[in-house]
Amino acid sequence: MKMKMSELDWAAWIFVIIGALNWGLVGLFKFDVVQVIFSTSPVLGRILYVFVGAAGLYWLFKLFKMER
């Protein structure tokens, strides 16, 4: 079954990929890309983490919905 992704799906997917790559780098090298990029503005870094978490929840619910 081929699924067409909306703009929201793509945006959420990009945030999920960013989060996965960042966690991989943290786990392997203790290097947090988000903290490096947003070191001058920790609030923006926290906002990005919230978006990554929301995107993960969005895809989790979307996958459970697709199974029905």
N, C-alpha and C positions, 0 to 999 in steps of 0.2 A: 504494500500500500504506500503510495507516494503522498507526502503531506506538503501542502503549500504553507510556508511560514510567513506570518504577518511581520510588520515592522517591529511590533512589540516582541514577537518571538525572537527576531534577529538581535534586537538590543539586549534582551535577557540572555541570549546565547553568548554574546560577546562578553558580557559581564561574568558569566559562568567560566568562560575560557580564561579571562584575566585572573579570576580568583584561583582557578586550578593551577595556572602557571606560577602565580605568586606563591601559593602554598607549596608547590613542588620545589621552588627555589629556597623557600624558608626551610623546608625539611632537609634538602640536600646540602645547602651551603650556608644556612642561617643568614640569608640575604633577602630582606624584605623590600621589594621594588617599590611598593606603594609608599612605604615610609621614606625611602630615598627621594622619590619624586615629590612628595608632599611634606618634606621635613620642615619647610618654612611655614606651612599652614596645616597643622594637625587636624583641624576641623574638616578640611577637604578630604583628608585621608580617611577619617571616620565616616564621612558621607559616602565615599567610594566603597568602603567595607559594608555599609548598610545596603547599597545598591547590589553588591555582589551577593549578599545574603538573601535579599528579596528576589533576585534573579534565580538563585538556587531553589527557593521555595516555589516560585512560579513554575519552574520546569518540573519540580517534583509533583506538584498538583496536576500539571498538564500531562505528565506521563501516566499518573493513576487514572486520569480522565480518559486517556486514549485506550487503556486496557478494557474499559467497560464496553 
